[in-house]
Amino acid sequence: MSDSFLPRWREVRPGADDVVAPDERLPWPQTSIMGVQHVIAMFGSTILAPILMGFDPNVAILMSGVGTLIFFLITGGRVPSYLGSSFAFIGVVIAATGYAGSGPNANIGMALGGIIACGLLYTLIGFIVQAVGTGWIERFMPPVVTGAIVAVIGLNLATVPIKNMASNNFESWMQAMTFVSVGLVAVLARGMVQRLLILVGLIAASIIYAILTNGLGMGKPVDLSGLASAAWIGWPNFSAPQFSPHAMVLIAPIVIILVAENLGHIKAVTAMTGRNLDQYMGRAFIGDGVATMVSGGVGGTGVTTYAENIGVMAATRIYSTAVFMVAGLIALVLGFSPKFGALIQAIPLPVMGGVSIVVFGLIAIAGAKIWVENRVDFSQNKNLIVAAITLIIGTGDFTLKFGSFALGGIGTATFGAIILYQLLNRGDKR
């Protein structure tokens, strides 16, 4: 990249199989379409997380865009990443606020104070990493560990679309129809259409779903009433934080999971792009932490680097940070449009589930790619045991509790892999 603070992207017109690097970009019209695809990829989870906590979804959308732009600026536009609502906060927010599960959260202020405290701690960790350097990362996270962690990010999410986004046999078949549609676009299409495989596959599957349900009555029809009644422009319901010591102590430790997620994200992008991004690790933590504080300050959820967008990058082979700048701007604008939020929510849940299966699977494969490219030797028992245990505890959402704080899934897999490798590596040396 250039020596300027922000990148000066070199415009490229790649072939179907060519990679677009972080410091390159497609022509702006195509870059904008790619930005839309990334926004759609994150939309389902970013809307679902605030709903489960009683937050306003439009604030979450708005702050995902603001957070992505903050991350972009703090990392100097060097790290391709989208920030969306973090699911790691859901359990502790519900516990801290006593949220009943429906409607607005009456104690949202307490949760926001805790989210800000978590973001502040996250930012401080980023400054420490920035000062100390990243040499320790290579010692604690060799390829066998990073590959397992990245794979777990996708595998841990597998039950979300399969168990929660299809309630009957018809909807399961529609999920299958969706990922087949995405696959056909990926293999048979050419040019820009192939690059937009997620978006094009989603649109095609949605049309098929509407024909089968609204037309033939085979399942729950597509409901566009919310779209028709939603305003084009509307002000989100902002909220002010309250700093409750109890809520802050309960929510702040989530920083451990956010660090693990961001670490895995950067390692995944490093593997996919072939560019070592460890030098930006501290700035990435700071960007995520500052974005979380800003989001919590106005009523938004805590944010994190999004696995869905790793999957889109893996599928399209476009890692241009220009795409994420555009995606952030689009989300910022759409945060003030209830109409767009209603459009995304009108997408049939099984179709979103089918897309999620593709995206999460691509993340898991990115982890395996790290092993292959670094020629990890699985004839060594230490590598075999670390990878095996990490995949199972991460996929099975193995949870360890420390008082009122629970570390589960990705968190236990990440720190478990790091600790286990160090333990077995010492034993192997002896």
C-alpha positions as CSV (number, residue, x, y, z in Angstrom):
1,M,0.0,0.0,0.0
2,S,1.0,3.6,-0.3
3,D,2.8,5.6,2.5
4,S,-0.2,7.9,3.0
5,F,-2.4,7.4,6.0
6,L,-5.3,6.2,4.0
7,P,-4.9,3.9,1.0
8,R,-4.8,5.1,-2.6
9,W,-6.5,2.2,-4.3
10,R,-5.3,1.1,-7.6
11,E,-8.2,0.4,-10.0
12,V,-8.2,-3.1,-11.5
13,R,-10.5,-5.0,-13.8
14,P,-9.8,-8.6,-12.8
15,G,-10.8,-11.8,-14.4
16,A,-13.3,-14.2,-12.8
17,D,-10.6,-16.0,-10.8
18,D,-8.3,-13.1,-10.0
19,V,-7.9,-11.7,-6.5
20,V,-8.5,-8.0,-5.7
21,A,-6.1,-7.0,-3.0
22,P,-6.9,-4.7,0.0
23,D,-5.1,-1.8,-1.8
24,E,-6.9,-2.3,-5.1
25,R,-10.5,-1.7,-6.1
26,L,-12.9,-2.4,-8.8
27,P,-14.4,0.6,-10.7
28,W,-16.6,2.5,-8.3
29,P,-20.0,1.3,-9.6
30,Q,-18.9,-2.4,-9.1
31,T,-17.3,-1.5,-5.8
32,S,-20.6,0.0,-4.7
33,I,-22.5,-3.1,-5.6
34,M,-20.0,-5.2,-3.7
35,G,-20.6,-2.9,-0.7
36,V,-24.3,-3.6,-0.9
37,Q,-23.6,-7.3,-0.9
38,H,-21.6,-7.0,2.3
39,V,-24.3,-4.9,4.0
40,I,-26.9,-7.6,3.1
41,A,-24.6,-10.3,4.4
42,M,-24.4,-8.7,7.9
43,F,-28.0,-7.5,8.0
44,G,-29.7,-10.7,9.4
45,S,-27.4,-11.0,12.4
46,T,-27.1,-7.2,13.0
47,I,-30.9,-6.9,13.2
48,L,-31.5,-10.1,15.2
49,A,-29.0,-9.3,18.0
50,P,-30.7,-6.0,19.1
51,I,-34.1,-7.6,18.8
52,L,-33.0,-10.3,21.3
53,M,-31.8,-7.7,23.7
54,G,-34.7,-5.2,23.3
55,F,-32.6,-2.6,21.4
56,D,-33.7,-0.6,18.4
57,P,-32.6,-2.4,15.2
58,N,-32.3,0.8,13.2
59,V,-29.8,2.2,15.7
60,A,-27.8,-1.1,15.4
61,I,-27.8,-0.7,11.6
62,L,-26.7,2.9,11.8
63,M,-23.9,2.2,14.3
64,S,-22.7,-0.8,12.3
65,G,-22.0,1.7,9.5
66,V,-20.5,4.3,11.9
67,G,-18.4,1.6,13.6
68,T,-17.1,0.2,10.3
69,L,-16.0,3.7,9.2
70,I,-14.3,4.3,12.6
71,F,-12.5,0.9,12.2
72,F,-11.6,1.9,8.7
73,L,-10.1,5.2,9.8
74,I,-8.2,3.9,12.8
75,T,-6.6,1.0,10.8
76,G,-5.8,3.4,8.0
77,G,-8.0,1.5,5.6
78,R,-5.5,-1.4,5.7
79,V,-7.7,-4.1,7.2
80,P,-10.8,-5.3,5.3
81,S,-13.5,-5.7,7.9
82,Y,-17.1,-4.9,8.6
83,L,-18.3,-4.3,12.2
84,G,-21.8,-5.6,13.2
85,S,-23.8,-6.4,16.3
86,S,-21.9,-8.9,18.6
87,F,-23.9,-11.9,19.8
88,A,-21.4,-12.2,22.7
89,F,-23.3,-9.5,24.6
90,I,-26.8,-11.0,24.5
91,G,-26.6,-13.3,27.5
92,V,-24.9,-10.8,29.8
93,V,-27.2,-7.9,28.7
94,I,-30.3,-9.9,29.4
95,A,-28.8,-10.9,32.8
96,A,-27.8,-7.4,33.7
97,T,-31.1,-5.8,32.7
98,G,-33.6,-8.5,33.5
99,Y,-35.0,-8.2,30.0
100,A,-38.2,-10.3,29.5
101,G,-37.6,-11.1,25.9
102,S,-40.1,-8.9,24.0
103,G,-40.5,-5.2,23.3
104,P,-38.1,-2.4,24.2
105,N,-35.7,-3.0,27.0
106,A,-36.7,-0.8,29.9
107,N,-33.3,-1.0,31.5
108,I,-31.3,-0.4,28.3
109,G,-29.3,2.4,29.9
110,M,-27.6,0.0,32.3
111,A,-26.7,-2.3,29.4
112,L,-25.2,0.6,27.5
113,G,-23.0,1.6,30.4
114,G,-21.6,-1.9,30.5
115,I,-21.1,-1.9,26.8
116,I,-19.1,1.3,27.0
117,A,-17.0,-0.1,29.8
118,C,-16.3,-3.2,27.7
119,G,-15.3,-1.0,24.7
120,L,-12.9,1.1,26.9
121,L,-11.2,-2.1,28.2
122,Y,-11.0,-3.3,24.6
123,T,-9.3,-0.1,23.5
124,L,-6.8,-0.2,26.3
125,I,-5.8,-3.8,25.3
126,G,-5.4,-2.4,21.7
127,F,-2.9,0.3,22.9
128,I,-1.0,-2.4,24.9
129,V,-0.7,-4.6,21.8
130,Q,0.3,-1.6,19.7
131,A,3.1,-0.7,22.1
132,V,4.4,-4.2,22.8
133,G,4.2,-5.4,19.2
134,T,2.9,-8.6,17.7
135,G,5.8,-11.0,18.0
136,W,4.0,-12.8,20.9
137,I,1.2,-13.6,18.5
138,E,3.4,-15.9,16.3
139,R,4.7,-17.7,19.4
140,F,1.2,-18.3,20.9
141,M,-0.7,-18.8,17.6
142,P,1.2,-21.0,15.1
143,P,-0.7,-22.1,12.0
144,V,-2.3,-25.2,13.7
145,V,-3.9,-22.9,16.3
146,T,-5.0,-20.1,14.0
147,G,-6.4,-22.6,11.4
148,A,-8.5,-24.3,14.1
149,I,-9.7,-21.0,15.6
150,V,-10.8,-19.6,12.1
151,A,-12.6,-22.9,11.3
152,V,-14.4,-22.8,14.6
153,I,-15.7,-19.3,13.9
154,G,-17.7,-20.8,11.1
155,L,-18.5,-24.2,12.7
156,N,-19.7,-22.6,15.9
157,L,-22.4,-20.8,14.0
158,A,-23.6,-23.8,12.0
159,T,-26.6,-24.5,14.3
160,V,-28.0,-21.0,13.8
161,P,-29.3,-21.5,10.2
162,I,-29.9,-25.3,10.6
163,K,-31.8,-25.3,13.9
164,N,-33.3,-21.8,14.1
165,M,-34.0,-20.7,10.5
166,A,-36.1,-23.6,9.3
167,S,-39.2,-24.8,11.3
168,N,-40.5,-27.5,8.9
169,N,-39.6,-29.7,6.0
170,F,-40.6,-27.2,3.3
171,E,-38.3,-24.5,4.8
172,S,-35.4,-27.0,5.1
173,W,-35.9,-27.7,1.4
174,M,-35.9,-24.0,0.7
175,Q,-32.6,-23.7,2.5
176,A,-31.2,-26.4,0.3
177,M,-32.6,-24.6,-2.8
178,T,-30.9,-21.4,-1.6
179,F,-27.4,-22.8,-1.2
180,V,-27.7,-24.7,-4.5
181,S,-28.7,-21.4,-6.2
182,V,-25.6,-19.8,-4.7
183,G,-23.5,-22.7,-5.8
184,L,-24.8,-22.6,-9.4
185,V,-24.1,-18.9,-9.6
186,A,-20.6,-19.4,-8.2
187,V,-19.8,-22.1,-10.8
188,L,-21.8,-21.2,-13.9
189,A,-21.9,-17.4,-13.9
190,R,-19.1,-15.2,-15.2
191,G,-17.8,-11.8,-14.6
192,M,-19.5,-9.5,-12.0
193,V,-22.4,-11.8,-11.6
194,Q,-20.1,-14.5,-10.3
195,R,-18.6,-12.0,-7.9
196,L,-22.1,-11.2,-6.6
197,L,-22.9,-14.9,-6.0
198,I,-24.3,-14.3,-2.5
199,L,-26.6,-11.5,-3.6
200,V,-27.7,-13.1,-6.9
201,G,-28.3,-16.5,-5.2
202,L,-30.4,-14.8,-2.5
203,I,-32.5,-12.9,-5.0
204,A,-33.1,-16.0,-7.1
205,A,-34.0,-18.1,-4.1
206,S,-36.4,-15.4,-2.8
207,I,-38.2,-15.4,-6.1
208,I,-38.6,-19.2,-6.1
209,Y,-39.8,-19.0,-2.5
210,A,-42.4,-16.4,-3.4
211,I,-43.7,-18.5,-6.3
212,L,-44.0,-21.6,-4.2
213,T,-45.7,-19.9,-1.2
214,N,-47.6,-16.8,-2.3
215,G,-48.4,-18.5,-5.7
216,L,-48.9,-22.1,-4.8
217,G,-49.6,-22.0,-1.1
218,M,-46.8,-24.4,-0.1
219,G,-45.5,-22.5,2.9
220,K,-45.6,-19.3,4.8
221,P,-46.0,-16.5,2.2
222,V,-43.7,-13.5,1.9
223,D,-45.2,-10.7,3.9
224,L,-44.6,-7.3,2.4
225,S,-47.0,-5.4,4.7
226,G,-44.2,-4.1,6.9
227,L,-42.4,-2.9,3.9
228,A,-45.5,-1.0,2.6
229,S,-46.1,0.7,5.9
230,A,-42.5,1.6,6.8
231,A,-41.4,5.2,6.3
232,W,-38.7,6.0,3.9
233,I,-36.9,8.2,6.3
234,G,-37.1,8.0,10.1
235,W,-35.0,8.9,13.2
236,P,-33.8,5.9,15.2
237,N,-34.7,5.7,18.9
238,F,-31.4,6.8,20.5
239,S,-30.9,6.0,24.2
240,A,-28.5,7.3,26.9
241,P,-26.2,5.1,29.0
242,Q,-26.4,4.7,32.7
243,F,-23.2,3.5,34.5
244,S,-24.3,0.8,37.0
245,P,-21.3,-0.9,38.7
246,H,-23.1,-4.2,38.7
247,A,-23.9,-4.1,35.0
248,M,-20.4,-2.9,34.1
249,V,-18.7,-5.8,36.0
250,L,-21.1,-8.3,34.4
251,I,-20.7,-7.0,30.8
252,A,-17.1,-5.8,30.6
253,P,-15.4,-9.3,30.6
254,I,-17.0,-9.9,27.2
255,V,-13.9,-8.2,26.0
256,I,-12.2,-11.6,26.1
257,I,-14.5,-12.9,23.4
258,L,-14.2,-9.8,21.3
259,V,-10.4,-10.0,21.3
260,A,-10.7,-13.7,20.3
261,E,-13.1,-12.9,17.4
262,N,-11.0,-10.0,16.1
263,L,-7.8,-12.0,16.4
264,G,-9.4,-14.9,14.4
265,H,-10.7,-12.4,11.8
266,I,-7.3,-10.9,11.1
267,K,-5.7,-14.3,10.9
268,A,-8.3,-15.4,8.5
269,V,-7.9,-12.3,6.3
270,T,-4.1,-12.7,6.4
271,A,-4.5,-16.3,5.2
272,M,-6.9,-15.3,2.4
273,T,-4.9,-12.3,1.1
274,G,-1.4,-13.6,1.7
275,R,-0.6,-10.4,3.4
276,N,0.6,-10.3,7.1
277,L,-1.8,-7.9,8.9
278,D,-0.4,-8.6,12.4
279,Q,1.1,-5.1,12.4
280,Y,-2.4,-3.7,12.4
281,M,-3.6,-5.9,15.3
282,G,-3.4,-3.2,17.9
283,R,-5.1,-0.7,15.7
284,A,-7.8,-3.2,14.9
285,F,-8.5,-3.7,18.6
286,I,-8.6,0.0,19.2
287,G,-10.9,0.6,16.3
288,D,-13.3,-2.1,17.5
289,G,-13.1,-0.8,21.0
290,V,-13.8,2.8,20.1
291,A,-16.7,1.7,17.8
292,T,-18.2,-0.2,20.6
293,M,-18.0,2.8,23.0
294,V,-19.6,5.1,20.4
295,S,-22.3,2.6,19.7
296,G,-23.1,2.1,23.4
297,G,-23.2,5.9,23.8
298,V,-26.3,6.3,21.7
299,G,-28.2,3.1,22.3
300,G,-26.5,0.6,19.9
301,T,-25.1,-2.8,20.6
302,G,-21.5,-3.7,21.1
303,V,-19.9,-4.4,17.8
304,T,-17.4,-6.9,16.4
305,T,-15.7,-7.9,13.2
306,Y,-18.2,-10.0,11.3
307,A,-17.8,-13.6,10.3
308,E,-20.4,-13.3,7.6
309,N,-18.2,-10.8,5.7
310,I,-15.2,-13.1,5.9
311,G,-17.3,-15.6,4.1
312,V,-18.3,-13.1,1.4
313,M,-14.6,-12.2,0.9
314,A,-13.6,-15.9,0.7
315,A,-16.3,-16.4,-2.0
316,T,-15.6,-13.4,-4.1
317,R,-11.9,-13.1,-3.6
318,I,-12.3,-9.3,-3.3
319,Y,-10.5,-7.9,-0.3
320,S,-10.5,-4.3,-1.3
321,T,-11.0,-2.0,1.8
322,A,-12.8,0.4,-0.5
323,V,-15.7,-2.0,-0.5
324,F,-16.0,-1.8,3.3
325,M,-15.8,2.0,3.2
326,V,-18.7,2.0,0.8
327,A,-20.6,-0.6,2.9
328,G,-20.1,1.5,6.0
329,L,-21.5,4.6,4.3
330,I,-24.5,2.6,2.9
331,A,-25.3,1.2,6.4
332,L,-25.0,4.7,7.9
333,V,-27.6,6.0,5.4
334,L,-29.9,3.0,5.7
335,G,-29.9,3.4,9.5
336,F,-32.2,6.4,8.9
337,S,-34.5,4.4,6.5
338,P,-37.0,2.1,8.2
339,K,-38.1,1.1,4.7
340,F,-34.8,-0.7,4.0
341,G,-34.9,-2.4,7.3
342,A,-38.4,-3.7,6.5
343,L,-37.2,-4.9,3.1
344,I,-34.4,-7.0,4.6
345,Q,-36.8,-8.4,7.3
346,A,-39.1,-9.4,4.5
347,I,-36.5,-11.8,3.0
348,P,-37.8,-15.3,3.9
349,L,-36.0,-16.7,6.9
350,P,-35.2,-20.0,5.2
351,V,-33.5,-18.1,2.3
352,M,-31.4,-16.2,4.8
353,G,-30.7,-19.5,6.4
354,G,-29.5,-21.1,3.2
355,V,-27.2,-18.1,2.5
356,S,-25.8,-18.4,6.1
357,I,-25.0,-22.1,5.5
358,V,-22.8,-21.1,2.6
359,V,-21.2,-18.2,4.3
360,F,-20.4,-20.0,7.6
361,G,-19.1,-23.0,5.6
362,L,-16.7,-20.8,3.7
363,I,-15.3,-19.5,7.0
364,A,-14.6,-23.0,8.2
365,I,-12.8,-23.8,4.9
366,A,-10.7,-20.7,5.3
367,G,-9.4,-22.3,8.5
368,A,-8.5,-25.5,6.7
369,K,-6.8,-23.4,4.1
370,I,-4.4,-22.1,6.7
371,W,-3.4,-25.7,7.6
372,V,-2.9,-26.6,3.9
373,E,-0.9,-23.5,2.9
374,N,1.4,-23.8,6.0
375,R,1.8,-27.5,5.6
376,V,0.7,-28.3,9.2
377,D,2.1,-31.8,10.1
378,F,-0.8,-33.8,11.6
379,S,1.5,-36.8,12.1
380,Q,2.7,-34.8,15.1
381,N,0.4,-35.6,18.1
382,K,0.5,-32.1,19.5
383,N,-0.9,-30.7,16.3
384,L,-3.5,-33.5,16.0
385,I,-4.7,-33.1,19.6
386,V,-4.9,-29.3,19.5
387,A,-6.9,-29.2,16.2
388,A,-9.2,-32.1,17.3
389,I,-10.1,-30.7,20.7
390,T,-10.4,-27.1,19.4
391,L,-12.9,-28.1,16.6
392,I,-15.1,-30.1,18.9
393,I,-15.3,-27.7,21.9
394,G,-15.9,-24.8,19.5
395,T,-18.5,-26.5,17.4
396,G,-20.3,-27.9,20.4
397,D,-20.2,-24.5,22.2
398,F,-18.4,-25.9,25.2
399,T,-18.9,-23.4,28.0
400,L,-16.9,-22.6,31.1
401,K,-18.3,-20.3,33.8
402,F,-16.3,-18.0,36.1
403,G,-18.9,-16.7,38.6
404,S,-21.5,-14.8,36.6
405,F,-19.4,-14.7,33.5
406,A,-19.6,-17.5,30.9
407,L,-17.0,-18.2,28.3
408,G,-18.4,-20.4,25.6
409,G,-17.9,-21.5,22.0
410,I,-15.4,-19.4,20.2
411,G,-13.9,-18.0,23.4
412,T,-13.2,-21.4,25.0
413,A,-11.9,-22.8,21.6
414,T,-9.6,-19.8,21.1
415,F,-8.0,-19.6,24.5
416,G,-8.2,-23.4,24.9
417,A,-6.2,-23.9,21.6
418,I,-3.6,-21.3,22.7
419,I,-3.1,-22.8,26.1
420,L,-3.2,-26.4,25.1
421,Y,-0.7,-25.9,22.3
422,Q,1.8,-24.2,24.7
423,L,1.3,-27.0,27.2
424,L,1.8,-29.8,24.6
425,N,4.6,-28.0,22.9
426,R,6.6,-27.8,26.1
427,G,6.0,-31.5,26.7
428,D,7.1,-32.3,23.2
429,K,10.4,-30.4,23.7
430,R,11.1,-32.3,26.8
